[in-house]
């Protein structure tokens, strides 16, 4: 296969043509590193390698762009990247972001668990559910939640006192409080225990 043309696109990428047909577009850095010139002969292996390099560069650029706006777990970032690039490139880009320290799932897990507990007042079951949704591993989830110092029983009592002060006098309020606390992820036994107390210490 012969390189017959290449030119810069409106988006600043380099469009490459082999045997008069468009092959792919790539980042200028990838093109410069390839040393490609018009008239150069490329075999199938070289073309495949070039395509992989172009895809990986695209994945890394996209990853950096996404991380500049918000924080992601490695699983979340890979899923987002796979909307734009092939799976191998997405995985390799995530690995590179980890090497650069731009993704740290263990640190994320610990901060996320603390935030859900202290700011949103979620119980342990809901915290673990939210962490699983973000693709964190069981080991990361268990370790992060083991570091939480909040007492679930105390948290439940605070929520009842703040939002459902009539729970000990009105059965309907008590049922609403129970349902709400279950949604927040507190174990049913802990909720029943708190609601069975007739007065606070």
HUVEN-V192511 format. One line per field, one symbol per residue. phi: phi as a letter, one per 40 degrees, with the letter a starting at -180 (. if undefined). Layout:
BEGIN
phi->???
END
This chain:
BEGIN
phi->.bcbaaaccccgcbcbbbfgbcbabacdccccccgcbcgccbccccccccccccccccccccccccccbacbcccccccccccbbcddccccccdcccccgcbacccddcccccccccccfccdccdcccccccgccccccccccccccccdccccccccccbbccccbbccccccccccccccgccdccccccccccacc
END
